[in-house]
Amino acid sequence: MLTDCSSFGPAYRNFKVKEGVYVPEPTVEFPADDPFTKMTPIRGKYKDIKFDDTYPYLDKSLKFKIWHFIIYCVTWFLAFPLNRIRFGLKIEGREKIRQNRKLFTNGMMTVCNHVHRWDMICVLQTMRYRRAWIPMYAQAFNGKDGFLMKTIGGIAIPDNFSGLRKFDQALDELHAKKQWLHIFPESCSWYGYAPLRPFKIGAFNMACRYSLPVLPLMISFRPRTGWRKLFGKDTPLLTIRVGDPIVPDPSASRKEEAARMRDLAHKTMLDMAGVVSNPWPSSID
């Protein structure tokens, strides 16, 4: 038996899940034609930071290091327990990280759907706060949350040549240090959206460039029950699942291999979520 969710609106067309899979009823109208529409406005007063070759994509200042340590402590001792209590976070398949730890010796990349304000917390909690660097749209750093995003590992993706050159140099440095990367390949957040949107190819080009295995993660929802209704009856609980790592083939062309990894990651994440028919393909690039 399948559950057809098309009644939720055009953005859920042909969306079908296995029986027993919970799909929260949308509280906003999602776009049906453009999966990369930005639905989350930049919070707070807008700043005009120039993301060029003078911007510190990797901040090595003492101030940043102090703030990163503070945010690390707040995340570990406050956000992680609160995520368990408020959103009932469940983590499934985490043993795959331990089983493949040798594969991640020289670095790795995680990818996840972008569907919740705390989804990055979910990712970090799954990885047991192994520090992950997160490339993000530069404009988001101009808002109220910009400094916080940077201290948890955010790296601004510039939109000009000089900035992109420095951004690439920052990634080269991180790879040399065998750091882990995380990317939301849907590119922007749609809170509470159950289907999986198309993926941007850039994340997988990056994985091929640095020969990084890609670990798919998938956030899905559960109905709020019991005492957790005290934190909001209409806000679903969260489950994040860990898939098997996808390893790039060094003998294949980067273009073909990036497309293969993107398509396989997309399919793996749909399977983990119990999705049988999805309204979006893996790519519309």
C-alpha positions as CSV (number, residue, x, y, z in Angstrom):
1,M,0.0,0.0,0.0
2,L,1.2,3.5,-0.9
3,T,0.1,6.9,0.5
4,D,-0.6,9.5,-2.2
5,C,0.2,13.0,-0.9
6,S,-0.9,14.9,-4.1
7,S,-3.8,16.5,-2.1
8,F,-1.3,18.7,-0.3
9,G,-1.0,20.9,-3.4
10,P,0.9,21.2,-6.7
11,A,4.3,21.0,-5.0
12,Y,3.4,17.5,-3.9
13,R,2.3,16.2,-7.3
14,N,2.9,12.5,-7.8
15,F,4.4,12.3,-4.3
16,K,3.9,8.8,-2.9
17,V,5.4,7.2,0.1
18,K,5.3,3.7,1.6
19,E,2.4,2.9,4.0
20,G,3.2,4.1,7.5
21,V,5.6,6.9,6.4
22,Y,4.5,10.2,8.0
23,V,4.2,13.3,5.8
24,P,3.3,16.5,7.7
25,E,0.6,18.7,6.1
26,P,2.3,21.8,4.8
27,T,1.7,25.1,6.6
28,V,2.9,27.2,3.7
29,E,2.5,27.0,-0.1
30,F,5.7,25.6,-1.7
31,P,6.6,26.5,-5.3
32,A,5.6,23.8,-7.8
33,D,7.9,25.0,-10.6
34,D,11.2,26.3,-9.2
35,P,12.8,24.1,-6.6
36,F,15.5,26.6,-5.9
37,T,13.2,29.4,-4.8
38,K,14.6,30.9,-1.6
39,M,11.8,30.9,1.0
40,T,13.8,31.9,4.1
41,P,14.5,35.7,4.2
42,I,17.8,37.0,5.6
43,R,17.1,37.8,9.3
44,G,18.0,41.1,10.9
45,K,19.6,44.3,9.6
46,Y,21.3,43.7,6.2
47,K,25.0,44.3,6.1
48,D,27.0,44.9,2.9
49,I,30.0,42.6,3.2
50,K,32.2,42.4,0.2
51,F,33.0,38.8,-0.6
52,D,36.0,39.3,-2.7
53,D,39.7,38.4,-2.5
54,T,40.0,40.5,0.7
55,Y,37.4,38.6,2.7
56,P,38.7,36.0,5.2
57,Y,37.0,32.8,4.0
58,L,38.9,30.9,6.7
59,D,39.1,33.2,9.7
60,K,42.3,32.5,11.7
61,S,41.9,35.3,14.2
62,L,42.0,34.7,17.9
63,K,38.6,36.3,18.3
64,F,37.1,33.7,15.9
65,K,38.8,30.8,17.7
66,I,37.4,31.9,21.0
67,W,33.9,32.3,19.6
68,H,34.2,28.9,17.9
69,F,35.1,27.3,21.2
70,I,32.1,29.0,22.9
71,I,29.7,27.9,20.1
72,Y,31.2,24.4,20.3
73,C,30.3,24.2,24.0
74,V,26.8,25.7,23.6
75,T,26.1,23.3,20.7
76,W,27.3,20.2,22.6
77,F,25.9,20.9,26.1
78,L,22.7,22.9,25.1
79,A,21.6,22.5,21.5
80,F,22.2,18.7,21.3
81,P,20.1,17.8,24.4
82,L,17.5,20.4,23.4
83,N,17.2,18.9,19.9
84,R,16.5,15.5,21.5
85,I,13.9,17.0,23.9
86,R,12.2,19.6,21.6
87,F,12.3,17.8,18.3
88,G,12.7,14.2,19.5
89,L,15.7,13.7,17.2
90,K,16.4,10.0,16.3
91,I,19.5,9.0,14.5
92,E,19.4,5.8,12.5
93,G,22.4,4.1,10.8
94,R,25.2,6.0,12.6
95,E,27.2,2.7,12.9
96,K,27.9,3.2,9.1
97,I,30.2,6.1,10.1
98,R,32.2,3.9,12.4
99,Q,32.3,1.0,10.0
100,N,33.7,3.2,7.3
101,R,36.0,5.4,9.3
102,K,39.1,4.2,7.4
103,L,37.4,5.5,4.2
104,F,37.1,8.9,5.7
105,T,40.8,9.2,6.8
106,N,41.6,11.8,4.1
107,G,38.3,13.7,4.5
108,M,34.7,13.3,3.5
109,M,31.6,15.1,2.5
110,T,28.1,14.8,3.9
111,V,25.0,15.8,2.0
112,C,21.5,16.2,3.5
113,N,18.1,17.6,2.6
114,H,17.5,21.2,3.8
115,V,14.1,21.2,5.6
116,H,14.5,22.5,9.1
117,R,16.0,25.5,10.9
118,W,18.0,23.0,13.1
119,D,19.0,20.6,10.3
120,M,22.7,21.6,10.6
121,I,22.5,20.8,14.3
122,C,21.0,17.4,13.3
123,V,24.0,16.8,11.0
124,L,26.6,17.7,13.6
125,Q,24.8,15.6,16.2
126,T,24.9,12.6,13.8
127,M,28.6,13.2,13.2
128,R,29.2,13.6,17.0
129,Y,30.4,17.1,16.3
130,R,33.3,16.2,14.1
131,R,33.9,19.6,12.8
132,A,32.4,20.1,9.3
133,W,32.9,23.1,7.1
134,I,29.7,24.2,5.3
135,P,29.8,26.2,2.0
136,M,26.8,28.6,2.0
137,Y,25.5,31.3,-0.1
138,A,27.4,34.5,0.7
139,Q,24.4,36.7,1.0
140,A,23.1,34.8,4.0
141,F,26.2,36.1,6.0
142,N,24.9,39.6,5.6
143,G,22.1,39.0,8.1
144,K,21.6,38.7,11.8
145,D,22.8,35.0,11.8
146,G,25.9,35.6,9.7
147,F,28.5,35.5,12.5
148,L,26.8,32.4,14.1
149,M,26.8,30.7,10.7
150,K,30.5,31.4,10.3
151,T,31.4,30.2,13.8
152,I,29.8,26.8,13.2
153,G,31.9,26.3,10.1
154,G,30.1,28.3,7.4
155,I,32.2,29.4,4.4
156,A,30.7,32.1,2.1
157,I,30.4,31.1,-1.6
158,P,31.1,34.4,-3.5
159,D,29.6,35.4,-6.8
160,N,32.7,37.1,-8.3
161,F,35.9,35.7,-9.8
162,S,38.4,37.2,-7.3
163,G,36.3,35.8,-4.4
164,L,35.9,32.4,-6.0
165,R,39.7,32.1,-6.4
166,K,40.2,32.8,-2.7
167,F,37.3,30.4,-1.8
168,D,38.9,27.7,-3.8
169,Q,42.2,28.3,-2.0
170,A,40.4,27.9,1.3
171,L,38.9,24.6,0.2
172,D,42.4,23.5,-0.9
173,E,43.7,24.3,2.5
174,L,40.9,22.4,4.2
175,H,41.4,19.4,2.0
176,A,45.2,19.4,2.8
177,K,44.2,19.2,6.5
178,K,41.8,16.3,5.7
179,Q,38.8,18.2,7.0
180,W,35.2,17.2,6.5
181,L,32.7,19.2,4.4
182,H,28.9,19.4,4.5
183,I,26.7,20.6,1.7
184,F,22.9,21.0,1.3
185,P,22.7,20.2,-2.4
186,E,19.1,21.5,-2.6
187,S,20.8,24.9,-2.1
188,C,18.1,26.6,0.0
189,S,15.8,25.6,2.9
190,W,12.1,24.7,2.6
191,Y,11.0,24.1,6.2
192,G,8.8,21.0,6.6
193,Y,8.9,19.9,2.9
194,A,8.9,16.1,2.7
195,P,9.7,15.5,-1.0
196,L,13.4,15.7,-2.1
197,R,14.2,18.5,-4.5
198,P,16.8,18.4,-7.3
199,F,20.5,18.6,-6.4
200,K,23.0,21.2,-7.6
201,I,25.9,19.5,-9.3
202,G,28.6,21.7,-7.5
203,A,28.7,19.6,-4.4
204,F,29.5,16.5,-6.3
205,N,32.0,18.2,-8.6
206,M,33.8,19.2,-5.4
207,A,33.7,15.6,-4.1
208,C,35.3,14.4,-7.3
209,R,37.9,17.2,-7.3
210,Y,39.1,16.2,-3.9
211,S,38.4,12.4,-4.2
212,L,36.0,12.7,-1.2
213,P,33.5,9.9,-0.4
214,V,30.0,11.3,-0.1
215,L,27.8,10.2,2.9
216,P,24.1,10.8,2.3
217,L,21.9,11.8,5.2
218,M,18.1,12.2,5.1
219,I,15.9,14.0,7.5
220,S,12.3,12.8,7.7
221,F,9.4,13.6,10.0
222,R,7.3,11.9,12.7
223,P,4.1,13.0,14.3
224,R,4.4,14.8,17.6
225,T,3.1,12.6,20.4
226,G,2.9,12.6,24.2
227,W,4.6,15.2,26.3
228,R,6.4,16.6,23.3
229,K,3.1,18.3,22.3
230,L,4.0,20.8,24.9
231,F,6.6,22.2,22.5
232,G,4.1,22.7,19.7
233,K,1.4,20.4,18.4
234,D,1.9,21.3,14.7
235,T,5.7,20.9,14.6
236,P,6.8,17.4,13.6
237,L,9.5,15.4,15.3
238,L,12.7,14.6,13.4
239,T,14.6,11.5,12.3
240,I,17.9,11.6,10.4
241,R,19.1,8.5,8.6
242,V,22.7,7.7,7.5
243,G,23.2,6.0,4.1
244,D,26.1,4.1,2.7
245,P,29.1,6.2,1.5
246,I,29.4,6.9,-2.3
247,V,33.0,6.7,-3.4
248,P,34.2,8.6,-6.6
249,D,35.8,6.6,-9.3
250,P,39.2,8.2,-10.2
251,S,39.3,6.6,-13.6
252,A,36.0,8.2,-14.7
253,S,35.6,11.7,-16.1
254,R,34.8,14.3,-13.5
255,K,31.6,15.4,-15.3
256,E,30.2,11.9,-15.6
257,E,31.3,10.8,-12.1
258,A,29.8,13.9,-10.5
259,A,26.4,13.2,-12.2
260,R,26.5,9.5,-11.2
261,M,27.2,10.4,-7.5
262,R,24.5,13.1,-7.5
263,D,21.9,10.7,-9.0
264,L,22.9,7.8,-6.6
265,A,22.8,10.1,-3.5
266,H,19.4,11.4,-4.5
267,K,18.0,7.8,-5.0
268,T,19.7,6.6,-1.7
269,M,18.0,9.4,0.2
270,L,14.6,8.8,-1.3
271,D,14.9,5.1,-0.4
272,M,15.9,5.9,3.2
273,A,12.8,8.1,3.6
274,G,10.4,5.5,2.1
275,V,9.6,7.7,-0.9
276,V,8.3,5.7,-3.9
277,S,7.4,8.5,-6.3
278,N,9.0,11.9,-6.0
279,P,7.8,15.1,-7.7
280,W,11.3,16.2,-8.6
281,P,14.1,14.5,-10.6
282,S,17.6,14.4,-9.2
283,S,18.7,17.3,-11.3
284,I,17.3,20.1,-13.5
285,D,20.7,21.7,-14.3
